[in-house]
Amino acid sequence: MKVLVDASVWLVAFSKTSRNAQASEITDMLASLMRDLRVIITGQIRQELLSSIPDKTVRDVIRRKMLALENYDPVTEDYELAAELALKSAAAGVQGNPADFLNCAVAVRNNWEIFTCNEDFMQYKKILQVKVFRMKNTAVSAGSRTPSRPQ
């Protein structure tokens, strides 16, 4: 099964500032998925990752590395489903952002899992038909992790 890899995972994988056991496990799993050619990325995820890297040299290295990944371009049905999923989630009392719901829609429509460190997806999973790729101990907050130099 293909796996849509969220920006939160890429931030952990490319970060050099915080290397702990959880980050290493995430990075190792991502490397395994890449070797198995299971990784999918969207332009929106690429943009989210690249816009979080202030250093142009690092950003350019990561941009070049990411060109090798399989890219999925969302279609009209993905955006429409994202709107439906957002409304369904809100009706259940769970708020989210449009980017997350687009990721959910893309994954649901294509029968993919989402690999994420964003705990919001665990709430979406309870309400929506989204499959979240989880490993033991992946509750890593990637919020402030910015890659400091290329790997």
C-alpha positions as CSV (number, residue, x, y, z in Angstrom):
1,M,0.0,0.0,0.0
2,K,1.2,3.5,-0.8
3,V,1.8,5.9,2.0
4,L,1.2,9.7,1.9
5,V,3.9,11.2,4.0
6,D,2.9,14.3,5.8
7,A,5.2,17.4,6.2
8,S,5.5,16.6,10.0
9,V,7.4,13.4,9.2
10,W,9.7,15.1,6.7
11,L,10.5,17.8,9.3
12,V,11.6,15.1,11.7
13,A,13.5,13.2,9.0
14,F,15.5,16.3,7.8
15,S,16.1,17.8,11.3
16,K,19.5,17.7,12.7
17,T,18.7,19.6,15.9
18,S,16.8,16.9,17.8
19,R,17.8,13.3,17.2
20,N,16.2,11.1,19.8
21,A,15.0,7.5,19.6
22,Q,11.6,8.5,18.3
23,A,13.0,10.7,15.6
24,S,15.4,7.9,14.6
25,E,12.6,5.4,14.4
26,I,10.6,7.7,12.2
27,T,13.5,8.4,10.0
28,D,14.3,4.7,9.6
29,M,10.7,3.9,8.8
30,L,10.6,6.6,6.2
31,A,13.8,5.3,4.6
32,S,12.3,1.8,4.5
33,L,9.1,3.1,2.8
34,M,11.3,5.0,0.3
35,R,13.3,1.9,-0.5
36,D,10.0,0.0,-1.1
37,L,8.8,2.8,-3.4
38,R,5.7,3.3,-1.2
39,V,6.1,7.1,-0.5
40,I,3.7,9.6,-2.1
41,I,3.9,13.4,-1.7
42,T,1.7,16.2,-2.8
43,G,2.7,19.7,-3.9
44,Q,1.0,21.1,-0.8
45,I,3.1,18.9,1.5
46,R,6.2,19.8,-0.5
47,Q,5.3,23.5,-0.1
48,E,4.6,23.1,3.7
49,L,8.0,21.5,4.2
50,L,10.1,23.8,2.0
51,S,8.4,27.0,3.4
52,S,9.5,25.9,6.9
53,I,13.2,25.9,6.0
54,P,14.7,29.4,6.2
55,D,18.2,28.5,5.0
56,K,18.2,28.6,1.1
57,T,21.1,26.2,0.8
58,V,19.4,23.6,3.0
59,R,16.1,24.2,1.2
60,D,17.7,23.7,-2.2
61,V,19.3,20.4,-1.1
62,I,16.0,19.1,0.3
63,R,14.1,20.3,-2.8
64,R,16.4,18.3,-5.1
65,K,16.1,15.2,-2.9
66,M,12.4,15.4,-3.0
67,L,12.3,15.5,-6.8
68,A,12.8,11.8,-6.8
69,L,9.6,11.1,-4.9
70,E,6.3,10.1,-6.5
71,N,4.1,13.2,-6.7
72,Y,0.3,13.1,-6.6
73,D,-1.6,16.1,-8.0
74,P,-5.0,16.4,-6.2
75,V,-8.0,16.6,-8.6
76,T,-11.4,18.3,-8.2
77,E,-12.8,15.3,-6.4
78,D,-10.1,15.4,-3.8
79,Y,-10.9,19.0,-2.9
80,E,-14.7,18.3,-2.8
81,L,-14.1,15.3,-0.6
82,A,-11.8,17.4,1.7
83,A,-14.7,19.9,2.1
84,E,-17.1,17.0,3.1
85,L,-14.6,15.6,5.5
86,A,-14.0,19.0,7.1
87,L,-17.8,19.4,7.6
88,K,-18.2,15.8,9.0
89,S,-15.3,16.4,11.4
90,A,-16.6,19.8,12.5
91,A,-20.1,18.2,13.1
92,A,-18.4,15.7,15.4
93,G,-16.7,18.6,17.3
94,V,-13.2,18.1,15.8
95,Q,-11.7,21.1,14.1
96,G,-8.8,20.9,11.6
97,N,-7.2,22.9,8.8
98,P,-7.8,22.6,5.1
99,A,-4.4,21.1,4.4
100,D,-5.1,18.2,6.8
101,F,-8.4,17.5,5.3
102,L,-7.0,17.6,1.8
103,N,-4.4,15.0,2.9
104,C,-7.2,12.9,4.3
105,A,-9.3,13.2,1.1
106,V,-6.3,12.2,-1.1
107,A,-5.5,9.2,1.1
108,V,-9.2,8.1,1.4
109,R,-9.8,8.4,-2.4
110,N,-6.7,6.5,-3.3
111,N,-6.9,4.0,-0.4
112,W,-3.5,5.1,1.0
113,E,-2.3,5.4,4.6
114,I,-1.0,8.8,5.9
115,F,2.3,8.7,7.8
116,T,2.2,11.7,10.2
117,C,3.5,12.9,13.5
118,N,0.5,15.2,13.8
119,E,-1.7,13.9,16.5
120,D,-4.7,15.7,15.0
121,F,-4.9,12.8,12.5
122,M,-5.7,10.4,15.3
123,Q,-8.8,12.4,16.0
124,Y,-9.7,12.5,12.2
125,K,-9.2,8.7,12.1
126,K,-12.0,8.3,14.7
127,I,-14.4,10.2,12.6
128,L,-13.3,9.8,9.0
129,Q,-12.3,6.8,7.0
130,V,-8.7,7.7,6.9
131,K,-5.9,5.1,7.5
132,V,-3.1,6.5,9.6
133,F,0.2,4.7,9.3
134,R,1.5,4.3,12.8
135,M,4.5,2.9,14.4
136,K,5.2,2.3,18.1
137,N,6.0,5.6,19.8
138,T,5.4,8.0,16.9
139,A,4.0,10.8,19.0
140,V,6.7,13.3,18.0
141,S,5.9,16.9,17.8
142,A,7.6,18.3,14.7
143,G,6.3,21.8,15.2
144,S,9.5,23.7,15.8
145,R,12.0,21.3,14.1
146,T,13.6,23.1,11.2
147,P,16.3,21.3,9.3
148,S,19.6,22.9,10.1
149,R,21.7,21.3,7.4
150,P,21.2,18.7,4.7
151,Q,21.6,15.0,5.5
